[in-house]
Amino acid sequence: QVQLVESGGGLVQPGGSLRLSCAASGRIFSIDVMGWYRQAPGKERELVATIPRSGSTNYADSVKGRFTISRDNAKNTVYLQMNNLKPEDTAVYYCNFRTPYSVMSYWGKGTLVTVSS
C-alpha cells in the first residue's frame, strides 16, 4: 500500500511564499510522473505542475514564473515552491504519483493553502 503525505500548507499573505512537500511511503515501485493539483472551493480539481522522471516540467499557465516543482527520487518526494502567491491560489493542494503509462496513480489527502490579508 502506497501512502502520500503532503505538508507545508497554511495561511500566507498575498505576495508571500510557501513550500509544499509530498513524501511517499509503502511498497513503491517505479514512479514516473510526480505532480501537484489543486481544488478551489466550488471548482474542479486542476493541474498545477508535473515533473516526470526525465525532469521536463509542465506548469499551468496561471502559475508559470511563480511556482517551481522539483523532485528527489531517492526520497520519493516532490516539492512545490510557490512564490508571489495570490488570493486565487487559495485551494487544497494534492500531490499525485503515477507509474509508467499511468498503470497506477496515487493521491495524497491534500493540504490547504490560504492566501489572504
Sine and cosine of phi, psi and omega as CSV:
sin_phi,cos_phi,sin_psi,cos_psi,sin_omega,cos_omega
0.00,0.00,0.80,-0.61,0.00,-1.00
-0.99,-0.17,0.71,-0.70,0.07,-1.00
-0.83,-0.55,0.69,-0.73,0.08,-1.00
-0.92,-0.39,0.74,-0.67,-0.02,-1.00
-0.82,-0.58,0.88,-0.47,0.03,-1.00
-1.00,0.00,0.44,-0.90,0.10,-0.99
-0.47,-0.88,0.29,-0.96,0.09,-1.00
0.96,-0.29,-0.10,1.00,0.02,-1.00
-0.96,0.29,0.13,-0.99,0.02,-1.00
0.35,-0.94,-0.23,-0.97,0.00,-1.00
-0.99,-0.16,0.75,-0.66,0.00,-1.00
-0.61,-0.80,0.50,-0.86,0.04,-1.00
-0.98,0.19,0.42,-0.91,0.08,-1.00
-0.81,0.59,0.68,-0.74,-0.06,-1.00
1.00,0.00,-0.16,0.99,-0.02,-1.00
-0.99,0.12,-0.05,-1.00,-0.05,-1.00
-0.75,-0.66,0.46,-0.89,0.13,-0.99
-0.59,-0.81,0.44,-0.90,0.09,-1.00
-0.82,-0.57,0.88,-0.48,0.05,-1.00
-1.00,-0.07,0.55,-0.83,0.09,-1.00
-0.78,-0.63,0.48,-0.88,0.07,-1.00
-0.60,-0.80,0.89,-0.46,-0.02,-1.00
-0.92,-0.39,0.65,-0.76,0.01,-1.00
-0.97,-0.24,0.61,-0.80,0.08,-1.00
-0.68,-0.73,0.29,-0.96,0.00,-1.00
0.95,-0.30,-0.29,-0.96,-0.03,-1.00
-0.99,0.17,1.00,-0.03,-0.07,-1.00
-0.98,-0.21,0.83,-0.56,0.12,-0.99
-0.99,-0.16,-0.52,-0.86,-0.10,-0.99
-0.94,0.33,0.85,-0.53,0.08,-1.00
-0.97,-0.23,0.80,-0.60,0.03,-1.00
-0.99,-0.11,-0.96,0.29,-0.10,-0.99
-0.99,-0.15,0.75,-0.66,0.17,-0.99
-0.93,-0.37,0.60,-0.80,-0.05,-1.00
-0.43,-0.90,0.22,-0.98,0.09,-1.00
-0.84,-0.55,0.68,-0.74,0.08,-1.00
-0.78,-0.63,0.27,-0.96,0.04,-1.00
-0.57,-0.82,0.42,-0.91,0.03,-1.00
-0.68,-0.74,0.91,-0.42,0.04,-1.00
-1.00,0.05,0.36,-0.93,0.01,-1.00
-0.82,0.57,0.78,-0.62,0.04,-1.00
0.98,0.22,0.09,1.00,-0.03,-1.00
-0.84,-0.54,0.26,-0.97,0.04,-1.00
-0.99,0.16,0.37,-0.93,0.08,-1.00
-0.91,0.42,0.67,-0.75,-0.03,-1.00
-0.74,-0.68,0.42,-0.91,0.04,-1.00
-0.94,0.34,0.69,-0.72,0.14,-0.99
-0.97,-0.25,-0.82,0.57,-0.03,-1.00
-0.29,-0.96,0.49,-0.87,0.09,-1.00
-0.71,-0.71,0.42,-0.91,0.06,-1.00
-0.57,-0.82,0.92,-0.39,0.05,-1.00
-0.98,0.18,0.12,-0.99,0.00,-1.00
-0.85,0.52,-0.50,0.86,0.01,-1.00
-0.91,0.41,-0.37,0.93,0.06,-1.00
1.00,-0.10,-0.03,1.00,-0.03,-1.00
-0.99,0.15,0.95,-0.32,-0.13,-0.99
-0.99,0.17,0.38,-0.93,0.04,-1.00
-0.66,-0.75,0.72,-0.69,-0.05,-1.00
-0.78,-0.63,0.51,-0.86,0.20,-0.98
-0.92,0.38,0.55,-0.83,-0.03,-1.00
-0.85,0.53,-0.54,0.84,-0.08,-1.00
-0.93,0.36,-0.29,0.96,-0.04,-1.00
-0.89,-0.45,-0.07,1.00,-0.01,-1.00
-0.84,0.54,0.72,-0.70,0.01,-1.00
1.00,0.08,-0.18,0.98,0.00,-1.00
-0.89,-0.46,-0.54,0.84,-0.04,-1.00
-0.94,-0.34,0.53,-0.85,0.07,-1.00
-0.71,-0.70,0.82,-0.57,0.04,-1.00
-0.98,-0.18,0.61,-0.79,0.05,-1.00
-0.51,-0.86,0.25,-0.97,-0.04,-1.00
-0.60,-0.80,0.43,-0.90,0.09,-1.00
-0.82,-0.58,0.98,-0.18,-0.09,-1.00
-0.91,0.42,-0.56,0.83,0.00,-1.00
-0.90,0.43,-0.51,0.86,-0.01,-1.00
-0.98,-0.19,0.03,1.00,-0.08,-1.00
0.75,0.66,0.76,0.65,-0.10,-1.00
-0.75,-0.66,0.62,-0.79,0.10,-1.00
-0.84,-0.54,0.55,-0.83,-0.04,-1.00
-0.84,-0.55,0.41,-0.91,0.13,-0.99
-0.68,-0.73,0.95,-0.30,0.08,-1.00
-1.00,0.05,0.85,-0.52,-0.06,-1.00
-0.89,-0.46,0.90,-0.45,0.01,-1.00
-0.90,-0.44,0.31,-0.95,0.02,-1.00
0.74,0.67,0.78,0.62,-0.06,-1.00
-0.92,0.40,0.57,-0.82,-0.02,-1.00
-0.87,-0.50,0.39,-0.92,0.03,-1.00
-0.81,0.58,-0.54,0.84,-0.01,-1.00
-0.95,0.31,-0.11,0.99,0.11,-0.99
-0.99,0.11,-0.11,0.99,0.02,-1.00
-0.88,0.48,0.83,-0.55,-0.06,-1.00
-0.04,-1.00,0.18,-0.98,0.23,-0.97
-1.00,0.03,0.81,-0.59,-0.03,-1.00
-0.98,-0.20,0.76,-0.65,-0.03,-1.00
-0.88,-0.47,0.65,-0.76,0.14,-0.99
-0.99,-0.13,0.41,-0.91,-0.05,-1.00
-0.60,-0.80,0.74,-0.67,0.09,-1.00
-0.88,-0.47,0.70,-0.71,0.04,-1.00
-0.80,-0.60,0.63,-0.78,0.10,-0.99
-0.98,0.17,0.20,-0.98,0.03,-1.00
-0.79,0.62,0.67,-0.74,-0.02,-1.00
0.89,0.46,0.30,0.95,0.05,-1.00
0.83,0.56,0.54,0.84,0.04,-1.00
-0.88,0.48,-0.65,0.76,0.07,-1.00
-0.82,-0.57,0.57,-0.82,0.02,-1.00
-0.67,-0.74,0.77,-0.63,-0.06,-1.00
-0.87,-0.50,0.63,-0.77,-0.01,-1.00
-0.84,-0.55,0.59,-0.81,0.19,-0.98
-0.99,0.13,0.08,-1.00,-0.04,-1.00
-1.00,0.05,-0.17,0.99,0.08,-1.00
0.98,-0.18,0.48,-0.88,0.09,-1.00
-0.71,-0.70,0.70,-0.71,-0.10,-0.99
-1.00,0.09,0.77,-0.64,0.12,-0.99
-0.90,-0.44,0.84,-0.54,0.02,-1.00
-0.86,-0.52,0.84,-0.54,0.01,-1.00
-0.93,-0.36,0.94,-0.34,-0.10,-1.00
-0.36,-0.93,0.53,-0.85,0.08,-1.00
-1.00,-0.08,0.00,0.00,0.00,0.00
